[in-house]
């Protein structure tokens, strides 16, 4: 992905075969521009809420309850989406603090 700067069919297949449904959901989030970078956090907009992703960790329940901490192969789709979006330069940048935006939600 870093070499091409885009999601080729082979890259999509590799992500989905490695991460299954989580990989598919991550790709969908990137294609729908739901990865947002603010001054303080990177946020992935889910279907029910927004999740803060920092240093590969995420505030979602999947990351908290279902995944082994410290295992790089077990990641929630929000965390995967951030990596994919960064890899294809598809992060939606906002020059504001997320805490200010969150007040309006």
C-alpha positions as CSV (number, residue, x, y, z in Angstrom):
1,X,0.0,0.0,0.0
2,X,2.8,2.4,0.8
3,X,4.4,1.8,-2.6
4,X,1.2,2.4,-4.6
5,X,-0.5,4.9,-2.4
6,X,-3.9,3.4,-3.2
7,X,-6.0,0.4,-2.5
8,X,-5.5,-2.1,-5.3
9,X,-7.6,-5.2,-5.5
10,X,-4.6,-7.3,-4.3
11,X,-4.2,-5.1,-1.3
12,X,-7.9,-5.2,-0.4
13,X,-7.8,-9.0,-0.7
14,X,-4.8,-9.2,1.6
15,X,-6.4,-6.9,4.2
16,X,-9.7,-8.9,4.1
17,X,-8.0,-12.3,4.2
18,X,-5.9,-11.2,7.2
19,X,-8.5,-9.4,9.2
20,X,-11.8,-10.7,7.8
21,X,-14.9,-8.6,8.5
22,X,-12.8,-6.1,10.5
23,X,-10.7,-5.5,7.4
24,X,-13.8,-5.1,5.2
25,X,-15.3,-2.6,7.6
26,X,-12.0,-0.6,7.8
27,X,-11.9,-0.4,4.0
28,X,-15.5,0.8,3.9
29,X,-14.8,3.5,6.5
30,X,-11.9,4.8,4.4
31,X,-13.9,4.8,1.2
32,X,-16.6,6.7,3.0
33,X,-14.1,9.3,4.4
34,X,-14.9,8.4,8.0
35,X,-11.3,8.7,9.3
36,X,-10.9,12.2,10.8
37,X,-7.7,13.8,12.1
38,X,-8.1,16.6,14.6
39,X,-5.4,18.5,16.4
40,X,-5.6,16.2,19.4
41,X,-6.9,12.8,18.1
42,X,-7.7,10.7,15.2
43,X,-11.3,9.6,15.2
44,X,-13.2,7.0,13.2
45,X,-16.9,7.6,12.7
46,X,-18.7,4.4,13.3
47,X,-22.4,3.7,12.8
48,X,-23.4,4.4,16.3
49,X,-20.6,6.5,17.8
50,X,-17.1,8.0,17.1
51,X,-14.0,6.2,18.3
52,X,-10.7,7.7,19.2
53,X,-7.7,5.8,17.9
54,X,-4.3,6.6,19.4
55,X,-1.0,4.7,19.0
56,X,-2.9,1.7,17.5
57,X,-5.3,1.5,20.4
58,X,-9.0,2.3,20.2
59,X,-11.8,3.3,22.6
60,X,-14.3,0.8,21.1
61,X,-15.8,-2.1,23.0
62,X,-14.3,-4.6,20.5
63,X,-10.8,-3.5,21.4
64,X,-11.6,-3.4,25.1
65,X,-13.2,-6.8,25.4
66,X,-12.5,-9.1,22.4
67,X,-8.9,-8.5,21.4
68,X,-5.7,-9.6,23.1
69,X,-3.8,-6.5,24.3
70,X,-0.4,-6.1,22.7
71,X,-1.1,-8.6,19.8
72,X,-0.6,-6.6,16.6
73,X,-2.5,-9.1,14.6
74,X,-5.7,-8.5,16.7
75,X,-7.0,-5.1,15.9
76,X,-10.4,-3.5,15.7
77,X,-11.6,-2.2,12.4
78,X,-11.3,1.4,13.6
79,X,-7.6,1.0,14.2
80,X,-7.2,-0.8,10.8
81,X,-9.1,2.1,9.1
82,X,-6.6,4.6,10.5
83,X,-3.7,2.7,9.1
84,X,-5.4,2.2,5.7
85,X,-6.4,5.9,5.5
86,X,-2.9,7.0,6.3
87,X,-1.4,4.6,3.8
88,X,-3.5,5.9,0.9
89,X,-3.5,9.6,2.1
90,X,-7.3,9.5,2.7
91,X,-7.4,11.0,6.2
92,X,-9.9,13.9,6.5
93,X,-8.0,16.6,8.3
94,X,-9.7,19.2,10.5
95,X,-7.8,22.1,12.0
96,X,-9.7,22.1,15.3
97,X,-9.7,20.3,18.6
98,X,-11.8,17.1,18.7
99,X,-13.0,18.2,22.2
100,X,-14.6,21.3,20.6
101,X,-16.3,19.2,17.9
102,X,-17.5,16.6,20.4
103,X,-19.5,19.3,22.3
104,X,-21.7,19.7,19.3
105,X,-22.5,16.0,18.9
